[in-house]
Amino acid sequence: MISYTQLSKRGNFSDLKKRLADHLIQQGEAEASAEKIRLWSCNNKEKLLHSYKLIASSKKEVGSQETTNEDIERNTGVEFPGQSLEPLIGTQLTLEEKEFQNEVVFVEYGNPSFAYSYVK
């Protein structure tokens, strides 16, 4: 589990994912990579906690991945209660330029796969 990481405010979101993967590798997750990490933002703690309960009670196992078409991963079927930061990956937008007011950045590690539904 990663509690925090440091990155220059001039770093971009791709840099953040690479840094998080480095932390996971240092913690013994040899298969960790930026591709196995998804970034989300959320500003509603209650909805985030409720989504944990939905995942825990889901009849689909975390790790089972159902792809209904090329653009949607159903995974457990639980939608994240916020927005994906994945569209920012590969852009030049820096952490300094993105405003996070009353939001948390949630890091989802797909080992072996992701829990939340994801629209590519």
C-alpha positions as CSV (number, residue, x, y, z in Angstrom):
1,M,0.0,0.0,0.0
2,I,1.3,3.4,-0.9
3,S,0.4,6.1,1.6
4,Y,2.0,9.0,-0.2
5,T,4.5,9.9,-2.9
6,Q,6.5,12.9,-3.9
7,L,6.6,14.3,-7.4
8,S,7.5,17.7,-8.8
9,K,4.4,19.9,-9.3
10,R,5.7,20.3,-12.9
11,G,5.4,16.5,-13.4
12,N,2.5,15.3,-15.5
13,F,0.0,12.5,-14.8
14,S,2.1,9.9,-16.8
15,D,5.0,10.7,-14.5
16,L,2.8,10.2,-11.5
17,K,1.7,6.7,-12.7
18,K,5.4,5.8,-13.3
19,R,6.3,7.0,-9.8
20,L,3.5,4.9,-8.2
21,A,4.6,1.8,-10.2
22,D,8.2,2.3,-8.9
23,H,6.8,2.4,-5.3
24,L,4.9,-0.9,-5.9
25,I,8.0,-2.5,-7.4
26,Q,10.0,-1.5,-4.3
27,Q,7.3,-3.1,-2.1
28,G,7.7,-6.4,-3.9
29,E,5.1,-6.1,-6.6
30,A,7.4,-7.3,-9.4
31,E,4.7,-7.2,-12.1
32,A,3.7,-3.5,-11.3
33,S,3.6,-1.1,-14.2
34,A,1.9,2.2,-15.1
35,E,-0.5,0.2,-17.2
36,K,-1.8,-1.6,-14.1
37,I,-2.6,1.7,-12.4
38,R,-5.6,3.9,-12.9
39,L,-6.1,7.3,-11.5
40,W,-9.5,8.7,-10.4
41,S,-10.6,11.8,-8.6
42,C,-13.4,12.0,-6.1
43,N,-14.9,14.7,-4.0
44,N,-17.6,12.7,-2.1
45,K,-16.3,10.6,0.7
46,E,-19.6,8.9,1.4
47,K,-20.1,7.8,-2.2
48,L,-16.5,6.5,-2.3
49,L,-17.0,4.5,0.9
50,H,-20.3,3.2,-0.4
51,S,-18.5,2.0,-3.6
52,Y,-16.2,-0.1,-1.5
53,K,-19.2,-1.8,0.1
54,L,-20.7,-2.5,-3.4
55,I,-17.4,-4.0,-4.6
56,A,-17.2,-6.2,-1.4
57,S,-20.7,-7.4,-1.9
58,S,-20.5,-7.8,-5.7
59,K,-21.2,-11.3,-7.0
60,K,-18.4,-10.9,-9.5
61,E,-15.0,-11.4,-8.1
62,V,-12.4,-8.6,-8.3
63,G,-10.1,-10.0,-10.9
64,S,-12.8,-11.1,-13.3
65,Q,-13.0,-8.8,-16.2
66,E,-16.0,-8.6,-18.5
67,T,-15.5,-6.5,-21.7
68,T,-18.9,-5.8,-23.2
69,N,-17.3,-4.0,-26.1
70,E,-13.9,-2.6,-26.9
71,D,-14.6,0.6,-25.0
72,I,-16.1,-0.6,-21.7
73,E,-14.6,-2.8,-19.0
74,R,-17.3,-4.0,-16.6
75,N,-15.0,-5.7,-14.0
76,T,-17.2,-5.9,-10.8
77,G,-19.8,-3.6,-12.4
78,V,-19.4,-0.9,-9.8
79,E,-18.9,2.6,-11.2
80,F,-16.4,4.9,-9.6
81,P,-18.1,7.8,-7.8
82,G,-16.0,10.5,-9.5
83,Q,-14.1,10.9,-12.7
84,S,-11.3,9.1,-14.4
85,L,-8.0,11.0,-14.7
86,E,-6.9,8.6,-17.4
87,P,-7.7,11.0,-20.3
88,L,-5.0,13.2,-18.8
89,I,-2.4,10.5,-19.2
90,G,0.0,11.3,-22.1
91,T,-0.9,15.0,-22.1
92,Q,1.4,17.8,-21.0
93,L,-0.9,19.0,-18.3
94,T,1.1,19.2,-15.1
95,L,0.0,18.5,-11.5
96,E,0.4,22.2,-10.9
97,E,-2.0,23.1,-13.7
98,K,-4.8,20.8,-12.5
99,E,-6.9,22.1,-9.6
100,F,-7.9,19.6,-6.9
101,Q,-10.1,21.4,-4.5
102,N,-11.8,19.2,-1.9
103,E,-10.9,16.1,-4.0
104,V,-8.8,13.1,-3.5
105,V,-6.8,11.3,-6.1
106,F,-7.6,7.6,-5.9
107,V,-5.1,5.1,-7.2
108,E,-6.6,1.8,-8.4
109,Y,-4.0,-1.0,-8.8
110,G,-5.2,-3.8,-11.1
111,N,-3.6,-6.9,-9.7
112,P,-4.6,-9.0,-11.4
113,S,-7.4,-6.7,-12.8
114,F,-9.3,-3.7,-11.8
115,A,-12.4,-3.5,-9.6
116,Y,-14.3,-0.4,-11.0
117,S,-16.0,-0.3,-14.4
118,Y,-14.1,1.8,-16.9
119,V,-15.0,3.4,-20.1
120,K,-12.0,3.8,-22.3
